[in-house]
Amino acid sequence: MAGTGTSVALLQGTLDVIVLKTLSWGPMHGFGIARWIQQTTDDVLRVEEGSLYPALYRMENRGWVRAQWRITDNNRRAKYYSLTAAGRRQLAAQTGTWSTFSLAMARILSATRQPA
């Protein structure tokens, strides 16, 4: 729900696919990534700096993202992150996995039949 202020803890590994998807739209700095995630999920998911930047560094070390210093719209220097070809492949692989998982979870949560 929009504006409820409710946030949920991210499952391990979830943050990577969320950040990869965010960067699929184009290069962004850390604040822009966090803001897009928060806005897109109607404030349900909030990514704190203490989680976001270690994830970005980890993904950079794995070759999924590349970082480059640039000037923001506010005329400040910030590190912008963009997807690499390996990052696009990783996003495609994880998208399939998460789609299968979320479908299975939806079936479980909407089940109307007791276990046998």
C-alpha positions in Angstrom: 0.0 0.0 0.0 1.2 3.5 -0.8 2.3 5.6 2.1 1.9 2.9 4.8 5.5 3.2 5.8 5.7 -0.6 6.1 9.0 -2.0 4.9 10.0 -5.6 4.5 13.3 -7.3 5.0 14.8 -8.4 1.7 15.6 -12.1 1.3 19.3 -12.8 0.8 20.1 -12.4 -2.8 17.1 -10.3 -3.6 18.9 -7.0 -3.5 21.3 -8.0 -6.3 18.4 -8.7 -8.7 16.6 -5.5 -7.7 19.7 -3.4 -8.3 20.4 -5.1 -11.6 16.8 -4.4 -12.7 17.1 -0.8 -11.6 20.3 -0.3 -13.6 18.7 -2.0 -16.7 17.0 1.4 -17.3 20.4 3.2 -17.5 23.3 4.4 -15.3 22.4 5.7 -11.9 24.1 6.8 -8.7 23.4 5.2 -5.4 20.8 7.7 -4.2 19.0 7.4 -7.5 18.9 3.6 -7.3 17.5 3.7 -3.7 14.9 6.3 -4.7 13.7 4.3 -7.7 13.3 1.1 -5.7 11.4 3.0 -3.0 9.1 4.8 -5.5 8.5 1.7 -7.6 7.5 -0.4 -4.6 5.2 2.4 -3.2 7.5 2.8 -0.2 7.4 -0.9 0.7 11.1 -1.6 0.0 13.7 0.8 1.3 17.3 0.1 0.7 19.7 1.7 3.2 23.2 2.8 2.3 24.7 0.2 4.6 23.1 -2.5 2.3 23.2 -0.8 -1.1 26.9 0.2 -1.3 28.3 -3.2 -0.2 26.0 -4.8 -2.8 27.2 -2.5 -5.5 30.8 -3.1 -4.7 30.2 -6.9 -4.6 28.5 -6.7 -8.0 31.3 -4.5 -9.4 33.9 -7.1 -8.2 31.8 -9.8 -10.0 31.9 -7.8 -13.2 28.1 -7.3 -13.2 28.3 -3.5 -12.9 30.8 -0.8 -13.8 31.3 2.4 -11.8 32.3 5.8 -13.2 32.5 9.2 -11.5 30.2 11.9 -13.0 28.5 15.1 -12.2 24.9 14.9 -11.0 22.0 17.2 -12.0 22.7 19.1 -8.8 26.3 19.7 -9.9 27.8 17.2 -7.4 30.3 14.5 -8.0 28.9 11.0 -7.7 29.7 7.5 -8.7 27.3 6.2 -11.4 26.8 2.5 -11.8 25.8 0.8 -15.1 25.2 -2.8 -16.2 27.8 -4.8 -18.0 27.1 -7.5 -20.5 27.7 -10.0 -17.6 25.3 -8.0 -15.5 22.6 -8.3 -18.2 23.1 -12.0 -18.4 22.9 -12.3 -14.6 19.7 -10.3 -14.6 18.1 -12.5 -17.2 19.1 -15.6 -15.2 17.8 -14.3 -11.9 14.6 -12.9 -13.5 13.7 -16.5 -14.6 14.5 -17.9 -11.1 12.5 -15.2 -9.3 9.5 -15.5 -11.6 9.4 -19.2 -10.9 9.8 -18.6 -7.2 7.1 -15.9 -7.0 4.7 -18.0 -9.0 5.2 -20.9 -6.6 4.8 -18.6 -3.6 1.5 -17.2 -5.0 0.2 -20.8 -5.4 1.1 -21.6 -1.8 -0.4 -18.4 -0.3 -3.6 -18.7 -2.3 -4.0 -22.5 -1.7 -7.5 -23.5 -0.6 -6.8 -27.2 -0.2 -5.2 -28.7 3.0 -2.1 -30.8 2.7 -2.9 -34.5 2.3 
